[in-house]
Amino acid sequence: MRLRNLYYCIGIASLLGTGCLTGCASGEPTLTISNPSDIDRTGEMVEFSYPEMEAKHKWIAEGFIIQDEGGQEVPYQRLANGQVIFPVSLEAHGKAVYKVVPGTPSPVGSIACGRHYPERLDDIAWENDKSGYRAYGPALQRTGEKAYGYDILVKNVKEPVLEQRYAMELDKEARAQIAAWYKAGEKAKADSLARAISYHVDHGNGMDCYNVGPTLGGGTAALWVDSAIVYPYCYQDYEIIDNGPLRFTVRLTFPPTTIKGDTNVIETRVITLDAGSHLNRTEVTYEHLSQPAEVVAGIVIHPENPDGYRYDKEKRYIAYADSTNNTQAGNGIIYVGAVFADAMQDACVDKGHVLGFSPYQPGATFCYYWGSGWSKAGVPSMEAWCDYLARYARCVSQPLQLTIK
């Protein structure tokens, strides 16, 4: 079964050339994007260098608009690294031409965004139009709670909702009233208000109904040493690099750990979520690791659906259909998956997870993609979800190509 409206293989277009860019400093650049694959690409991000473009076209500093072939304005975002990203849609083996012209771009509502929540034990939470996610922080670790992996915060609306959910969940006046009612023995009133503000209850746009605990959760990567997962604890430091409207990027740095005699191994993750994508692109490095190792990306298998996993080594994905933490509550199914940028070394079920394995060399970067869909937000079945993951892997292997003239 095809997964309609979900084929957003969000990636980075490869820059093939600059054509007459040097000799056309006063003109309007033309961006030609080509699709080398036999897959239709919808809403996929491509990028170009703003500093290079400005060096050849000084007027761009005064403001510019990107237009499609029909003259319609296309939203874009300037990134912290100097690149400009914008979404394109192409048929299989198709081409599209965009122009960069002078003008003031229209405001773009935030789609991919997030923030640090010190008021909720240092959560880093982010979202796009498909789903929300959470990574746990040092304040949670200090409580002694073990929550190693990524959390999934399902949603069924395009606009951002996490800020509203956190505000409701952490409403101090409401919490004080709940405590007062419990103390007074008015349990029914307290329970009712607790449900009314809880982000574990669906109030019309989704909820948090995914269990993480001492696991890899919804697709976390970890070193695999002596046939065991080296669970990463909560992040130690963070930096939000890009924060919408089309891309959210955060860098997480983890506390030093010991790996086979290396006493100061520091893991760093750079997580990127684009508008329209079900998957986060993540680059993982292990500083001060002196010897080759294996790294796994894993999804926890919950007892509510012990056989709900799938993996395909050749198609480079692992997947799981999670029945949520209350199967009787009508929460639907959360489809979780990970796609590997390069060939998978192996895949299996072990240590309560479905795992994908990759070799890791000291100084290298492990790149993979992880994320989720929801049966109440356009993902109809496990077959459709696995089809999406397989197609995503093919898109990663055949990036869109961009030429500037």
Beta strands, then each sheet from edge to edge (+ up, - down):
strand 1: 14-17
strand 2: 30-34
strand 3: 41-49
strand 4: 64-67
strand 5: 73-74
strand 6: 77-78
strand 7: 83-90
strand 8: 95-102
strand 9: 113-117
strand 10: 123-127
strand 11: 131-135
strand 12: 151-155
strand 13: 206-207
strand 14: 218-225
strand 15: 228-230
strand 16: 237-243
strand 17: 247-253
strand 18: 257-259
strand 19: 262-274
strand 20: 279-287
strand 21: 293-300
strand 22: 309-312
strand 23: 317-322
strand 24: 334-340
strand 25: 346-350
strand 26: 353-360
strand 27: 366-374
strand 28: 401-404
sheet 1: 1+ 28+ 2- 8+ 4- 5+
sheet 2: 3+ 7- 6+
sheet 3: 9+ 10- 11+ 12- 13+
sheet 4: 15+ 14- 21+ 26- 25+
sheet 5: 16+ 17- 19+ 18-
sheet 6: 16+ 17- 19+ 20- 27+ 24- 23+ 22-
end
